Amino acid sequence: MSVSNASARPRHLGSIAIIGALFFVFGFVTWLNGPLITFVKYRFELNDFNAFLVLTVFYLSYLFLALPASSILKRTGMKKGMSLGLFVMAIGAFAFGEFVLRGSYPGALAGLFTIGAGLAILQTAANPYISILGPIEGAAQRIAVMGICNKIAGALAPFAFATLVLAGINKFDAQLAAATPAGRQTLLDEFAAKVHVPYVAMAGVLALLAVLLLRSPLPEIRAEDVNATPADSGSGADKKGLAHYPHVWLGALCIFVYVGAEVMAGDAIGTYGAALGLPPSETSFFTTFTLIAMLVGYLVGLVVIPRFVSQQKYLAISAVLGIVFTVGAFFTKGYVSVGFVAALGFANAMMWPAIFPLAIEGLGRLTERGSALLVMGIAGGAVIPQLFAALKQHFDFQLVFLLLMVPCYLYILYFAKAGHKVGLAHRATASGTASAAVSN
């Protein structure tokens, strides 16, 4: 081992630890959305369709903010950009807490949109950063470590929210039904106060983290220096833009359907359980079960990728498991059916770690913009669950779940088997031809 490699390893480990802390923040904030659906249903007296707007506005923020985020990152660099993302999240968390207390659902949704905007900046920077921090073929393993940090926080968040805010929700439901109009409003205001203080505190923590990150030793990485293909070196090929890289567009669609499937298995599992007749005091914890399954999936992926199986092959296996578990949920009832939905967490775990590096491979100076395109795909978390909420009002909810989820996993299987290679083989051939011409 060279001296330079030996000194680089501790720096990489330190950088991985810092980015891991950011992924912990991602997970904690993002996976609060599941129990928040139950919360807003009571606080603002909503039906399922309107309560699912929590997911819609949160994930649509990625669609609208990811490309502007890439432009911001070009100017600020990844490190300052991530700090800015944390600060934007702090503003959103404070706004959400205040508007919930004041009883304004549009204002609360605006707060969630702002939180999502900050996350869009963070995700656009952090995902390519960890992907290109080392060899691209080992990126899934590094992202798996990030996923473990993310899902530990994600498992804690709904559990903490359900314990602190939704505890005794069955009793609260009965109190609301028996209360006078004035008494009902008092109960709802007291219920809102349970969320106000934690979100204001979260805003303070996020702002502090923004300052600490800015002062941290996290190094800047230039994507064009570490993520270019041989065909791009000196050829100016990547000046044609992202249209020259069809695999990144297919990857963005893959992210879209994957995030939709992940949110269905995680955030919508409580609504799924409620439709099966299970009590709210239990369904508010179901997101935690999905995330525990995801944690197990990350640990397995961390061990086997790339030591025993490539990231693309593991992605294909995961897609097949997703189809099997979805079909299992359809043909069963009660806690068994919910168990199959939670098991989708295991199938979904290594999808993002595999899809992201496969989709940005070889983008060079376009890595940030390609990353932004992929992050825009997170909008699938807004679209697919909202379709579920709308269609289940008219059709059997288990059938709707099946018809939405299976096509998602079939496309992920296609991307794993063939989609991630579209265009790259041609570029590799062009690189070989150019090299031969130079040698001749």
Secondary structure, 3 states (H helix, E strand, C coil): CCHHHHHHHHHHHHHHHHHHHHHHHHHHHHCCHHHHHHHHHHHCCCCHHHHCHHHHHHHHHHHHHHHHHHHHHHHHHHHHHHHHHHHHHHHHHHHHHHHHHHCCHHHHHHHHHHHHHHHHHHHHHHHHHHHCCCCHHHHHHHHHHHHHHHHHHHHHHHHHHHHHCCCCHHHHHHHHHHCCHHHHHHHHHHHHHHHHHHHHHHHHHHHHHHHHHHCCCCCCCCHHHHCECHHHCCCCHHHHCHHHCHHHHHHHHHHHHHHHHHHHHHCCHHHHHHHCCCCHHHHCCHHHHHHHHHHHHHHHHHHHCCCCCCHHHHHHHHHHHHHHHHHHHHCCCHHHHHHHHHHHHHHHCCHHHHHHHHHHCCEHHHHHHHHHHHHHHHHHHHHHHHHHHHHCCCCCHHHHHHHHHHHHHHHHHHHHHCHHHCCHHHHHHHHHHHHHHHHC
